[in-house]
Amino acid sequence: MKRTLAALLATACAPALAMENGDPLIGSVLVEELEWRANGSESGAGWDIQGWLGYDINKFRFKTEGEWDDTEDVEAADIQALYSRAIAPYWDIQAGWRRELEPGDDRDWAVIGIQGLAPWHFEVDASLFVGEGGRTAARVEAEYEFLLTQRWILAPKLELNAHGKDDPERGIGSGLSNIETGLRLRYEFRREFAPYIGIHHERLFGDTADYARAEGRDDSETRWVIGLRAWF
């Protein structure tokens, strides 16, 4: 499956990029979240990073996000490699490959998604994943930025994850598995460098919550965060 996805990605990208000789080849990396999370008794860290390289219409894009706890165990992590094509002002359609690194054994997924700026300036990133064994999953992220001043920015964020079937090995149930919400206040010393503080909350649902309780874990958790947002 990995080789097939890589071949499809290379085939799709090569001719598309070759037609863009009139555009400069440019790229960027955005560290959306790089933070320390704590709730008094437990602590850990999380990251959400993505970047792209390409032209005005066609780009290669990567995404990675995850978290680890204070025992140095990675709780969740994945990385995506995508072909991204602009289909409208501020909107890209994306397709490619995702590797889920943790928890448990590595797993590969085919990805199709859309990312862009919705009305009222909501940043939206929605993806559908199809994996081996008939597994399916979906992820939707939405974020908004309130400009309190030219430098102080308040950013609420919402992420929903759903799965098509139970996955006991990973403690995931079918249907809506979890919702993550966050509220982060950052100060932009420069547009490229902005430390922040905030709060991060996660709640599990359905069989996913049942799996967590059976393992002695809570089905919801709130943590204070401190971190850095940067791009280059």
N, C-alpha and C positions, 0 to 999 in steps of 0.2 A: 504493500500500500504506500509506503514512504517513497519508493522509487517511482511509482506511478504518479504520485502527486508532484514530486520534484520535476519529472519530465514534462508534465502538463504546465507547471509554472514556468519552466524555462522556455517552452514552446510559445506560451502566451506572451511572455515578456519580450523576447528577442526581437520579433518583427515590430512590435509596438514601439519599443524604445528606439529602434533604428530609424523610424519615421520622424523622430523628434530632433533631428540634427540642428534645426533652427533655434531650438531652445537651449539655454545653458543647463548643464547637469548640476543640480544643487541638492542639498540634503539638510536634515536637521534632526536633533535628538531632544526630546522633551522628557525630563524627569518630573512627571506629574506628582508623584509621592515618593519620598524617601524618608521614613519616619520611625520614631520609637514610640511604642504603645505600652501603656501601663494602666492598671486598675487598682493599685495598692498591693495586692497579694501576688500578682503575676505581671510579667512584662514580656515584650517581644518587639519585633520590628516588621515593617511591611514596605513593599515597593510597588510602583506602577510606572513603567517606563515604556516609551515607544519612540520610534524614529522612522525616517523615510529617506530614500535616495532616488532621484529620478527627474522627470520633466514636468511640464505643466499639466499634461493629461495623464501620463502613465508613470507609475512609481513602484518601487519595491518598498514595502513597509514591514517593520517588525514590531512586535508587542510582547512584553513580558510583565507578569505580576505575580505576587506571592507574599508569603509571610512565614516567619519563623519565631519560635518562642525562646524563653530564656534558658532552656535546657539545650539549646543549639540544635534542636530538631526542626527541620523544615516541615511546616504544617501543610502548606499548599504552594505549588509553583507551576507555572506553565510558560511557554514561549510560542509565538506564532510568526510564521514567515508568509507574507501575503503579496499578491499582485493587486495593486490599487489603481482604479481608473476613474477619473472625474466624469460624472454623468450629468451634472448640473452645477451651477454656481454654489460653492460651499458643500457639495455632496460627492462622495466617492463610493463606488461599489468595490468590494474586496473579495478575493478568493485565494485559498492556499491551504496551508498545513499548520496544525497545532500539535505540539507535544506536551502532554500533561506529565510533569516530572514527579510530583508528589501529590497526595500520599500514595503509598504502594508502588507497584511496578509502573514503569513508563508506559504511556498509552498514546496512540496517534489518532488524530481526528482530521477529517476534511472540514474546511471552513468556508462559509459564504456569509458576507455581512455588508452592512452599510454604515457609513460614518459621516457626520457632518453637522451643520448648524441649522437647527430647527427654528421655526418662527419664535419670536421673542428671545432669540439668542440663547436657546438651550443647546448645549453640546451633547449630541447623541451618538452612541456607538452600540450597534445591535448586531449580534452574530448568531448563526446557527451552526452547530457542530454535528457531524456524523462520524461515528467510530466503528470499530470492529465489533462483531457480535450483535449488530443491530442497535447499538447504543446511539442515542441522540441527546443533545443538550442545547440550551439556548441561554444567552446572556444579553442583558440590556443594561446599559449605563447611561445616566443623564446627569449633567452638571450645569450649574448656572453661576454667574459671577456678579455680585453686587459691588459696584464701585462706591465705597463709602467716601473715599477721597481719591486723589490721583495716585496714592501709594498704598492705602489700606483697602484690601479687597476681601470680602466675605464670600466663600464658595460652598454652598450645599451640594451634596452629591448622593446619588441613589444608584444601587446596583442590584439587579434581580438575577437569580440563576434558577433554571428549571431543567429537569431531566426526564427522558421518556420512559425509563425503566429503572427498577431497583438495582443498586450496585452495592451489595453488602460489604465487599472488600474495602471500599472507600467510605462506607458509612453514609451512603447517599440513597435517598428514596425517590420514587417517581413523583412527578408533579413539581410544584414550587418547592425548592429545597432550602433556599435562604435568601434573605434580603439584607443588604448592607447599606447603612446610611452614614453620612459624615457631614460635619460642619467645620470648616477650616478658615481661620483668619490669618491672612498673610500680609507681610509688609514688603513691598518691592523696593529694595535699595536701588535696583535696576530691573528692567523687564526680565533680564536673564537670571536674576538671583533674588529669591524671595523666601526667607524663613517663615515658618508659620506655627501656630498652635491650634488645637481643635479637639474634637471629640469624634469617636468612631464607634458605631453600634452595629452588631450583627445579631440577627434572630433566625433560628432554624424553624422549619415547618414540616408537618406531616411525618412520614417515615424517617426522614433525616433527623428530625428532633428526637424521635423514638430511639434511633441508633445511638445518638449522643447520650441520652439519659441512661441507656443500658450500659454504656461504658463509664458511667459516673461523671459525665460532663454536663455542663449547663446548656440549655437550649437557647440562651441569649447572653450577650456579653457587651458591656460598655467600657471603653477605654479612652483615657486622655492621650493625646498625641502631640508630639513636637517633631518638626521635620523641616525639610527643605524642598522647594520647588525651583527647578532651574531648566534652562534650555540653551542649546548652542548649535 
